[in-house]
Amino acid sequence: MSGTTDKIKGLGNEALGGAKRNLGEAVGSDKLQAEGIAQEIKGKAQKAVGDAKDAAKDAAKKIDDAANRNL
């Protein structure tokens, strides 16, 4: 999975988690609130993975570019 895909999935999970959490608060469901919070955390983790993948890809490209300049 690419970094962009991870970021998009992460944003989706954060949004759905927030909606679940808010719905749980509105109806007084601790279980739904907890599920929402867990899904939000999962989304944040997915976004972080996407950021890390993109950073690693960018670093590898910079190293490759630098190596090619020095040839």
C-alpha positions in Angstrom: 0.0 0.0 0.0 1.3 3.4 -0.8 1.7 6.3 1.6 -1.1 8.2 0.0 -3.4 5.2 0.3 -2.6 4.9 4.0 -3.2 8.6 4.5 -6.6 8.4 2.8 -7.7 5.3 4.7 -6.5 7.0 7.9 -8.6 10.1 7.2 -11.6 7.9 6.6 -11.1 6.0 9.8 -10.6 9.3 11.8 -13.8 10.7 10.3 -15.9 7.6 10.9 -14.5 7.2 14.4 -15.4 10.8 15.2 -18.9 10.3 14.0 -19.2 7.1 16.0 -17.8 8.8 19.1 -20.2 11.8 18.7 -23.2 9.5 18.1 -22.2 7.5 21.2 -22.1 10.7 23.2 -25.5 11.8 21.9 -27.3 8.5 22.6 -25.3 7.8 25.8 -23.6 4.7 24.5 -20.2 4.2 26.2 -19.5 1.2 23.9 -20.1 3.3 20.7 -18.0 6.1 22.1 -15.1 3.7 22.8 -15.4 2.2 19.3 -15.3 5.6 17.8 -12.2 6.6 19.8 -10.5 3.4 18.8 -11.3 4.0 15.2 -10.0 7.5 15.4 -6.7 6.3 16.9 -6.5 3.6 14.1 -6.9 6.4 11.6 -4.2 8.5 13.1 -1.8 5.5 13.1 -2.6 4.9 9.4 -1.8 8.5 8.6 1.4 8.2 10.5 2.4 5.1 8.5 1.6 6.9 5.3 3.7 9.8 6.3 6.6 7.5 7.2 6.3 5.7 3.9 6.4 9.0 2.0 9.4 10.2 4.0 11.3 7.0 3.4 10.5 7.2 -0.3 11.6 10.8 -0.5 14.9 10.0 1.4 15.6 7.1 -0.9 15.1 9.3 -3.9 17.4 12.0 -2.5 20.1 9.4 -1.9 19.7 8.0 -5.4 19.8 11.5 -6.9 23.0 12.4 -4.9 24.6 9.1 -5.9 23.9 9.8 -9.5 25.3 13.3 -9.4 28.5 12.0 -7.9 29.1 9.4 -10.7 
